[in-house]
Amino acid sequence: MNRGDVQELAKLRVQEAQALFDAGLYNGAYYLAGYAIECALKACIAKQTQQHDFPDRQRAIDAWKHDLKELLRATGLAPGLDESAKEDPALQANWVIVKDWNVDSRYEKAMTQAEAQALIQAVTDAHKGILVWLQDHW
């Protein structure tokens, strides 16, 4: 698994999330939209990994987590996102939605259409989506 692989997974998971949403399968759509951000964050971490460098132990441990806020911290991009969000309320609103996703959502059975739609929109918005912001850094 390398940076290109997780970049492609992020894009594929967004497509799958949209397909599930269109089919009325909101639980899976929600989960995969958030998982796309997890993959994008891991691509950002991979970009910063130098060939032949021995990884910092804590950073390596953090890179395998599923918590989006912790992954964002591991990328070193948290201050940049905070700064961008201060300047852009739409980006801030999208991060507020996205940051609450967690890997345990895969077990949810009562995700609403509105919840899934909000997350997919926050991830994919062409101008202020979190995935778009992360793609500038991966």
C-alpha positions in Angstrom: 0.0 0.0 0.0 1.5 3.3 -1.0 0.3 6.9 -1.3 -1.2 6.4 -4.8 -3.1 3.5 -3.5 -4.8 5.4 -0.7 -5.4 8.3 -3.0 -7.3 6.0 -5.4 -9.1 4.4 -2.5 -10.3 7.8 -1.3 -11.7 8.6 -4.7 -13.3 5.1 -5.1 -14.9 5.3 -1.6 -16.5 8.6 -2.5 -18.0 7.1 -5.7 -19.2 4.1 -3.7 -20.7 6.3 -1.1 -22.6 8.2 -3.8 -23.8 5.0 -5.4 -25.1 3.7 -2.1 -26.8 7.0 -1.3 -28.5 7.0 -4.7 -29.7 3.5 -4.0 -31.2 4.6 -0.6 -28.5 2.7 1.4 -27.7 5.6 3.8 -25.8 3.6 6.4 -23.2 2.4 3.9 -23.1 5.8 2.2 -22.3 7.5 5.4 -19.6 5.1 6.4 -17.8 5.1 3.0 -17.9 8.9 2.8 -16.0 9.1 6.1 -13.7 6.3 5.1 -12.7 8.3 2.0 -11.5 11.1 4.3 -9.6 8.5 6.4 -7.8 7.3 3.2 -7.1 10.9 2.1 -5.5 11.7 5.5 -3.4 8.6 5.2 -2.3 9.7 1.8 -1.2 13.0 3.3 0.8 11.1 5.9 2.4 8.9 3.2 3.4 12.0 1.2 5.5 13.1 4.2 7.2 9.7 4.6 10.7 9.6 3.1 12.0 6.5 1.5 14.6 4.7 3.7 13.8 6.9 6.8 13.0 4.9 9.9 9.5 6.2 11.0 8.9 7.9 14.2 7.2 5.3 16.4 4.3 7.5 17.6 3.6 8.8 14.1 3.6 5.3 12.8 1.1 4.2 15.5 -1.0 7.3 14.9 -1.1 6.6 11.1 -2.9 3.3 11.7 -5.8 4.9 13.7 -9.2 5.5 12.4 -10.0 8.7 14.3 -10.1 11.6 11.8 -9.1 14.2 14.3 -6.1 12.2 15.4 -5.2 11.4 11.8 -5.4 15.1 10.9 -3.0 15.8 13.8 -0.6 13.1 12.5 -0.5 14.8 9.1 0.7 18.1 10.7 -2.0 19.8 8.7 -4.3 20.7 11.6 -3.1 24.2 12.0 -3.5 24.8 8.2 -7.0 23.5 8.2 -7.8 25.6 11.3 -6.4 28.7 9.6 -8.3 28.0 6.3 -11.5 27.3 8.2 -11.2 30.6 10.1 -11.1 32.4 6.7 -13.9 30.3 5.2 -17.1 29.5 7.2 -18.2 26.9 4.6 -15.0 24.9 5.0 -15.4 25.2 8.8 -18.9 23.9 8.6 -17.8 21.0 6.5 -15.1 20.0 8.9 -17.5 20.2 11.8 -19.6 17.6 10.0 -16.7 15.4 8.9 -14.7 15.3 12.1 -17.5 13.5 13.9 -17.4 10.5 11.6 -15.9 7.4 13.2 -15.1 3.9 12.2 -17.9 2.5 14.4 -20.4 4.1 12.0 -20.1 0.9 10.0 -22.3 -0.7 12.7 -25.0 1.9 12.5 -28.4 0.8 11.4 -30.4 4.0 11.7 -28.5 6.5 9.6 -30.9 9.0 8.0 -30.9 10.3 4.5 -30.1 13.8 5.8 -27.1 12.6 7.8 -25.6 10.7 4.9 -26.3 13.6 2.5 -24.7 16.1 4.8 -21.5 14.0 5.2 -21.2 13.3 1.5 -21.7 17.0 0.7 -19.2 18.0 3.4 -16.7 15.6 1.9 -17.2 16.3 -1.8 -18.2 19.9 -2.2 -16.3 21.1 -5.2 -15.1 24.3 -3.6 -15.2 23.8 0.2 -15.2 20.0 0.6 -12.8 18.4 3.0 -11.6 16.0 0.4 -10.9 18.8 -2.0 -8.9 20.6 0.7 -6.9 17.4 1.5 -6.2 16.8 -2.2 -4.2 20.0 -2.2 -1.9 18.4 0.4 -1.7 14.7 -0.6 
